[in-house]
Amino acid sequence: MVKVQELIDGHINFKDKKFKKYENKFLDLVENGQKPKVLFIACSDSRVDPALITGSTPGSLFILRNIGNFVPPFSPDHDYHATAAGIEYAVSVLEVSDIIICGHSNCGAIESLYKEINCKNLQHVKKWLELGQGVKKYVEQNIPKSASLKQKLEFTEEVSIVFQMENLLTYPEVKSRVDAGKLSIRGWYYNISTGDLYYYCDKDREFLPMI
């Protein structure tokens, strides 16, 4: 388990080595502002680090993270303003050219869709997970009854990514830029155990190995 002192020591190492490596890059980002071309929507899971698994440098990714890498459908009156605001900013202000929804294996949010949450201290979590009920319903209607729990959870993780991609298109500016050929939406699946990335192939309607 990482302790606070380890984080402080890590920062010292960052300042002595990594910051110096990217010092000119950081100065340029300060003087000229950020211009990331990719909005990366990932889960808050501590085992999933977008910059690490993609080898990205500072300023390359505009990252949104939340429980389950969910995208709430567009609605001016909904209660999920943080994620929606990030999407709007990335698309309308930063004008990113790609949006990546990255789900992952062993996702606690997905597993929780099949459990009762009765803890009074998890009211916001319970409300947030309502966004996954459509995914759960689809899986239960389409997965073979002979499937194991592991297979069911993995299928749900993948289906959820596709649902979030569809939810993105409910945002007017996202839809407009996609239709104009200025924006692409991609679905990725990261396997924590192997480090492998898979991408969603719309033609084949399945996730295929990235490499």
N, C-alpha and C positions, 0 to 999 in steps of 0.2 A: 504494500500500500504506500502510495506516495505521500510524504509528509510535507508540511509547508516549507521546512528548511531545504528540502530537496528541490522545491520550486525556486527558492532563492538562489541556491547553488546553480541551478539550471540557467537562471537569468544571468548570473555572472559569466557562465560559460558562453551564453549567447552574445553578451556584450564583447567578450574577449575574442571570439572567433567568428560566429555566424554574422553578427551585425557588421563587422568589418568587411566580410565577404560581399555583403549587399549594401554597404554604406552609400555608394553612389546611386544605387537603385532607390533607396529610401529617400535620399535628397531630391531625386527627380520626381518621386511620387508626391513629396511635400510641395515642391515648387510648381509642378504642372498638374497636380491632382491625379486621382485614380482613373484608369480607363480600362477596367477589366472587360473582357468580351464574353465571359461565361458567368451565368448565374448558376451556382451549384447548390441545390436543395438537398440536404442530407439529414440523417437522424442525429439526435443529440447524444446517442450512444458513445461512450468514451473510447470504444474500440474502433470507431470509424473516424479517421482524420482525413478530410478531403485533400488537403495540401500534401499530406504524406503519401497517400495512395496514388496520387497523380503526379507527384514530383514537381509540383507547381512552385514558382517563385513568388515573392511578395508582389501584390498588385495584380496577379493573374486571375484570381477568382473572387467573385462577390458571393459570399457564402451565407446561406440561411440554414439554420439547424433548428429542428423541433422534434418532439417525441413522435416517432413513426414516419418522419419525413412526409407529413401530410400537407396537402394543399387544399385549403377550404375553398369551395366554389365562390365565385365573385358574388358579392352582395353588399351594397353600401351600408346596410343596416346590421351586418353580422357582427359577432363578438370576437372575431379572430383577426383583429387589425394588424398585429405585429407581422405575421407572415404575409398578409395581403399587401401591407405597406412596403415590405421589402421587395416583393414582386413588382409592384408598380414603379418603385424607384429604379430598380435594375433595368426595367424595360423602357420606361418613359424618360428617365434622366440619363442613365448610363448608356442606354441603347445597346445592350448586350446582343450578341448575334446568336447565342446558344443558351438554352436552359437545360440543365441536366437534373433529373430527379434520380437520386441514388439511394436505393433501398439496400438492405443487407441481410445476411443470414443471422439466425439466432436473435431475431428482433423481439425485444420484450414487449413493445407496443402491440405487435401482431399477435403474440401469444396471449396478451391481456384481452384481446377481442373475444376470446373463448372462455373468459373467466368472469365471475361476479366481483365487482369492486364495491365493497361495503364500508371501507375505511372512511370515516368522516373527514380525515385530513387529505383526502385525494379527490375532492370535489371538482377541482379544475381539470385534473387528469381524466376523470370519468367523463366530464363534458367534452374534452378534446377528443377522446377516443370514439365519441359518437360519429366522428368523421369517417371511421372505418367500418361502420355497420353495413354500408352498401357492398363493400368488398367482401365482408363475411358472408352476406346473403348470396352473392354470386358464387363464391367458393362452395358453399354448402349445396347449391343447386347443380353444380357442374363437376364436382370431384367424385370419382368412383367411391362407392361405399366401402370398398376393400382397402382404400388408402390408409396408411398408417398416420399417426399423429404427426410424425416428422414430415411426411410427404404433404400433409394438409397444411402445416405451417409454412413450409417452403413455397407451396403453391400460392398461399395467401400473400406471402411477402412479394412474390412476383406480380400477382394480380393487382396488388395495391399500387405498385409503381405505375401500371397502365392507367388505373383510375385517377391517379394524381396528374398524369399527363393530360388526361381528358379534362380534368378540373381546371387546368391552366388555360384551356381554350375558352373558358367562360369569362375570362378577363378581356374586355373589349380591345384594349391596346395589344395584348398578346395575340389575339385572334387576327387583328388587323395586320400586324407585322408578319405573322406566319403566312397569311394569305398573300401578302406582298412579296414573299420570298426573302424577307429581311431577318427572319428569326426561325431557328430550328429548335424543336423540343425533343430531347433524348431521354430514354430510360435506361438506367444502369443498375446492375445488381452486384453487390460486393460480397464475396465469401470470406468471412473473417478467418476461418480455419486454414484456407489455402492461399489467401491473398489474391485470388483470381477475380477479374472483373468480367461481367457479361453485359451485352447490350441488347436492347429490345429491337428485334427485327419486325417491323410492321408487316412486311410481305409474308413472312413465315409465321407471324403471330407467336413468337417464342423468343427466349433469351439465348443468345449465342455467345461463345467465347470471344473475348476482345482480341486475344492473341492465340 
